[in-house]
Amino acid sequence: MKFDELNLNKPLLLALADLEFEYPTPIQQQAFPVIMSGRDMVGVAQTGTGKTIAYLLPILRQLPYSDAKEPRVLILVPTRELVLQVVEEIRKLTTYVNIRVGGVYGGTNLNTQKKIVFEGLDILVATSGRLIDLAFTGILRLKSVQKLVIDEVDEMLNLGFRKQLTDIMDLLPAKRQNLLFSATLTADVEGLFTEYFRDPVKIEVAPHGTPLEKIEQSGYHVPNFNTKANLLRLLLADNADLSKVLVFVSTKKMADRLFENLNKDFPELIGVIHSNKSQNFRINAIQQFENSTHRVLIATDIIARGLDIVDVTHVINFDIPAVPGDYIHRIGRTGRADKAGAAISFISENEMEYQMEIERLMKKSIPIQPLPDNLVISGVLIDEEKPDSLFDKNYLKNTKKAPQGAFHEKKAKNLKINLGGPKKRNPKHGKPATRPGAGPKMTKKSRKTRF
């Protein structure tokens, strides 16, 4: 089936032709008639199968022109980067129609986004937190929303956004179409649509946990961080086909450490992105990677979901994720749009348990390759790799402090002599004796006599 066989209007077909999209993916083909019918729907498909286009085409097909200010379509996504991507996809598809679209997300000026909302929108793409902020200001009104789309809902729930999602759905009109898209179908996801959706149609294109077959997977057993960095440096130097490499690490600190380690050998070719970077920095990092200014982008899982970065040749798991499903999402960044891709994993001894869980989920093993002969094996461990102390305190250590400086006798004038209490010094009056040479104590009577 081609796109022109779907019930699309001419403006949408022209936009698809400009984008050189000819054949719909399975999720796009199956979701189109369900969404057009107005029924609630749950779409489950692997990363990279075109879920965004799957819900945008029927929504745009049914969205008539309006000059009303309140948005009629609300799309919720987990990250700021995904907001920007969905907005860009909508703009590409609406080249030949007049549709107002805007994106709002945290980490940027709220007043600027108030202005975007106030000027009027047909489609609003948002992160849940910023949407609630705008709704509470009174600038954003949700009474006209006819269609709600929750994209990458499994990631939103993993990030702890369930309360925000339920609060938003309580703010929306009861009469609306609900569309949910996810790469995995977990118990939390099922609980959400069971409670809030009306008899949804479930479309599951690929079985949960099955990786894309066109991605070639391999792995290396590597002892520690510094040896992993040496291996990555070696692979980049020896293999020109690693031309657009997405490297996933476990933490923000690890991302910065790896960037500093590699940047000196590949200056101006390495980028890094994580949630501690500013929004403009993150946008620029993605753009430089997309246009191949940077050969390598080091990232945490912040961009493992949803973002469609074209022509990624290799995904490297510098650290193996503890959650098996995250491995599927990571490697799904390559091998997109019917192109081949490769995923390479660096597996330390502590991560072998994660490897087994991933293989159990995929029902296939990750082929392990021998380490290159010229790889430098480092014995230097970073702080996170050093073994923990058995005790909070070293009780075998001598805690007595050594004398500070040489001991010397005090001078005679500085010695203190205990003269005893007042009675011992002057037993008759019980008061201290007057100092030598002092006259009698002057009383009030004697003072008058004297003067």
Secondary structure, 3 states (H helix, E strand, C coil): CCHHHCCCCHHHHHHHHHCCCCCCCHHHHHHHHHHHHCCCEEEECCCCCCHHHHHHHHHHHHCCCCCCCCCCEEEECCCHHHHHHHHHHHHHHCCCCCCCEEEECCCCCHHHHHHHHHCCCCEEEECHHHHHHHHHHCCCCCCCCCEEEEECHHHHHHCCCHHHHHHHHHHCCCCCEEEEEECCCCHHHHHHHHHHCCCCEEEECCCCCCCCCCEEEEEEECCCHHHHHHHHHHHHHHCCCCCCEEEECCCHHHHHHHHHHHHCCCCCCEEEECCCCCHHHHHHHHHHHHCCCCCEEEECHHHCCCCCCCCCCEEEECCCCCCHHHHHHHHCCCCCCCCCEEEEEEECHHHHHHHHHHHHHHCCCCCECCCCCCCCCCCCCCHHHCCCCCCCCCCCCCCCCCCCCCCCCCCHHHCCCCCCCHHHHCCCCCCCCCCCCCCCCCCHHHHHHHC
